[in-house]
Amino acid sequence: MQREFINIKQVQDLLGISERTVFRYIKSGELKGFKAGREWKFEPADIDAFIELRRQKAAQELKDSDPAA
């Protein structure tokens, strides 16, 4: 079974962020990736998990900043 991976440019395009920001998320542990030779590779499931994590953080920030809550 062959696994499909996406590269850093595809992650940038998908998330609308810079390469520097991608590396910042990798360094913080929020985004999982690995190097294969000179290129960074990412599993689509890990990108989905990252998006969900960011959604949860955004929802929590909204909840924390809502004075009516």
C-alpha positions as MATLAB code, in Angstrom:
seq = 'MQREFINIKQVQDLLGISERTVFRYIKSGELKGFKAGREWKFEPADIDAFIELRRQKAAQELKDSDPAA';
ca = [
       0.000    0.000    0.000;
       1.454    3.326   -1.066;
       0.934    6.281    1.257;
       0.392    9.746   -0.100;
       2.198   12.737    1.322;
       2.080   16.424    0.591;
       5.016   18.787    0.447;
       5.652   22.061    2.232;
       4.469   24.187   -0.712;
       1.158   22.329   -0.735;
       0.795   22.885    3.021;
       1.498   26.580    2.527;
      -1.109   26.825   -0.227;
      -3.672   24.758    1.652;
      -3.387   26.752    4.875;
      -2.564   30.116    3.319;
       0.549   30.586    5.457;
       4.221   31.260    4.823;
       7.001   28.691    4.876;
       8.352   30.352    8.019;
       4.994   29.861    9.741;
       4.899   26.189    8.701;
       8.316   25.707   10.319;
       7.169   27.552   13.438;
       4.236   25.150   13.793;
       6.542   22.160   13.261;
       8.962   23.442   15.902;
       6.129   24.020   18.396;
       4.871   20.465   17.833;
       1.475   21.612   16.561;
       2.163   20.349   13.036;
       3.699   16.955   12.339;
       6.035   16.518    9.415;
       9.235   14.738    8.522;
      12.163   15.186    6.205;
      12.686   12.759    3.364;
      16.044   13.707    1.952;
      15.980   17.479    1.608;
      12.201   17.811    1.441;
       9.611   18.074    4.172;
       6.649   15.712    3.837;
       3.293   15.708    5.606;
       0.497   13.180    5.882;
      -2.927   14.568    4.979;
      -4.333   13.169    8.257;
      -1.764   15.212   10.198;
      -2.819   18.363    8.342;
      -6.447   17.588    9.208;
      -5.470   17.120   12.871;
      -3.613   20.446   12.817;
      -6.659   22.217   11.375;
      -8.890   20.711   14.051;
      -6.449   21.749   16.782;
      -6.431   25.322   15.456;
     -10.260   25.311   15.351;
     -10.428   24.187   18.966;
      -7.927   26.844   20.046;
      -9.866   29.548   18.207;
     -13.147   28.420   19.784;
     -11.549   28.433   23.240;
     -10.121   31.916   22.676;
     -13.561   33.179   21.680;
     -15.123   31.546   24.710;
     -12.459   33.000   27.020;
     -12.885   36.506   25.598;
     -16.709   36.511   25.743;
     -17.787   38.639   28.710;
     -21.261   37.063   28.640;
     -19.895   33.573   29.209;
];
